Amino acid sequence: MAKSMGSKGKNLPRLVEEKACSNKFQQEEQQKRIPYLPKDCIANILIRLPHNSLLRSMLVCKSWRNVIKSLNFVHAHLDRSATVLIYQSWIWTPNSLTTRPPESFSIEANYSQSQNIPIFTQPNINHSGKTYVKFMEFSNGKCDEINYNISCLGMIRASCDGLILLDNRMKKGGLIVLNPVTRKLDPLPLGTLFPVHKESYGFALSKVSGVYKVVHLFRDELDFFHCEILSLRTRVWRPVYGPEPGLFGWLGHRPVFAIGSLHWVPLVDHSDYIVSLEMDSEKFHKVSLPTSCRTHDRILEMHGSLCFIAHEEMAQINIWMLEGLSGHAWKQTCSITMGCSFNMVPLLSLKMSGDVIFERDEDYSLYRYNFELKEMRRIQVQGNGKCPVPSYKYFTHVNSFISW
């Protein structure tokens, strides 16, 4: 019997080797039956997928993951990605910490973990103000409300190329840069601290340096406006000269990034100009508007240009375009006749079609103006959202894999 056991022990390595060879042979035969696709061909297919499909595709194999994470693919996918409206929705629960779904990604919990902050030293924060980060996606005349399953206490301050700027409620006056798709977050150093109603944040990309910059405008106790800029490369706040006294009257409208600059409407109502900050030179400019900007008028980015949408008459909306700050003038490109005197607030211009999404001020319902059909239609929102969202809570956004 001992001899029999010894024989089996000697044959075991041979059996394992034969099994491994058999598995390798089967894998090779299976690969022969699968047609080979070059990486360029695979990238050309994957780039047409939305961000949620790409997240699943990254799990298929190492080769696909490397393609999707490559810098060229990330920027090419950004160029093809549709614009959406990102916003926050309150979590109406007795205790948002205990009732949070297991798949939810908590900004505060992950920040504390990344900074190695012990639980007993964390600040005492009221978690009843927790929100979900969601977005509105527009396609085929419809609108889908989609939840990122990301919860946070801080409010969104700005958005650029798929990155958003959030208040860091774990550190007073702090900010966090977050990509909602990849869920990668990074806290920023403290800048000048001011009350929310006396400051404005902008987020933009400098085309020359290829660096993302955070712009902070704030009004001091003497009503003078100041500016500081943080580069995500150096991570240091620097004071910037300007804006000149008298240019700004308030900071209510958030800035719009277009033609290489951030643009603000500086007055509450009847503003005859906008204030622009070039991101490369970091210089302020005063740019006259073709007509006075009133309460429901807005500036937007459209097809790479700066767009001004103005209610000229009771039932007419005119659209003006500006292609650059130097040597260019506003050109009227379209006139929309409503047929009725709705107060329609422009929210965003869709990247692919150029159609403009409006919100009716009376009931927060969404409308889409189709330039090809020359008609305004109400949008049916698909999803679980029951509470209307006012226009000032929306941010123009794009779902991307961009990292800073």
C-alpha positions, 0 to 999 in steps of 0.5 A: 500500500505504501508503494501504491501511495508513493507511485501516486505521489510521483505521478501527481506533478506529471498530471498537473503538468498535463492538465496545464498543457491541456488548458493552454491548448484549449485557450490557444484554440479558443483564441484562434476562433476569436477574430483579432482586432487591432488596438486602433479598431478597438478604440474606435469602437469603444469611443462611441460608448457612453461613460457607464458602458465604458466603466463596465468595458474596463472590466472585460480585459486588461487590454481594453482597460489600458485603451480606455485609460490612455490619455489620447482616448480620454481626450477623444472621448471628451470631444465626443461626449454630450453635454448634460446638466449636473445638479444636487438632490436632497436625500430626504431620510431621517438618518442619511448615514444609516439609510444610505444605499450600499452602492453610494459613494460618500464624499466625506467618508472617502475624504476622511479615509484618504486623509487618515482622519480618525472618526473621533476627531472628525468635525460635528456636521449635520448630516441631514443636509446630505445630497445626491449628485445627479445629472439630466441627459438629453436625447431623442427629444427626451430627458433622463434623470440619472443618479451617480450614486454619489452623496455629499454635504458640500455644494457644487461650485463649478464644473469643467470638462467632467470635473466638478468643484465641491465645498469641503464640509470636513474642512471649513472653507476648503474645496474638493475636485471630483470626477463623478465618473471615476470617483477620484477626488482631491482636496485643495488648499485653503484660499481666502475665506469669505461668505458664500454670497460674497464670492464666486468660483470659476473652473477652466482650462488654460489652452496654452499650458494645458493646466486646469485653474480655479478662479476665486472672486470675492468682495471685501468689507469695503465692497471692492472685488478681488481675484485669486487663482489656483493652478492644479499643477502648483496647488498654490493660490496667487493674487491676480490684478483686477477686476477694476473698481466699478465693473462688478455689482454682484456675483449672482450669476456663475461664470461661463467658460468659452473662447478661452475665457471665463465670463460673468454678467456683473449686474443683477439686471440691465447689464450692458456688458460682461466681464471676461477673464482670459485664462492664459494671460489672466487679464480682465476685459470689459466686453459690451453686449449687443443689447442690455442683459435682463433678468431671464437672459443668459450667456452660454457656450455654444459650438466653441463660441460665446452665446448671448440669449436675450428676451428682446420683446414679450414673445421673442428671443434673440441669439447672439454669438461672439467668436473671440475677445479681440477684433470680433463683434456680436452677430445675431444668428437666430430669432425665436418667436414664442407665440406667448410671453413665457419667461424662459431661462436658457440653461445649456446648448447641446454639443452635438445638435446645438439645440438650446435647453430652457427652463420655464421660470413659472413652474421649472419645466424644461423645454428644448428649442430645435434649430432644424425644425424651428420649434420649442417643445416641452421635455418629458423628464424620465426618472424618479425625480419629483421635486422641480429644480430651479435654474440656478442649481444646474451646472453645464457638465460632461461625463468624462474620464478626465483627470487633473 
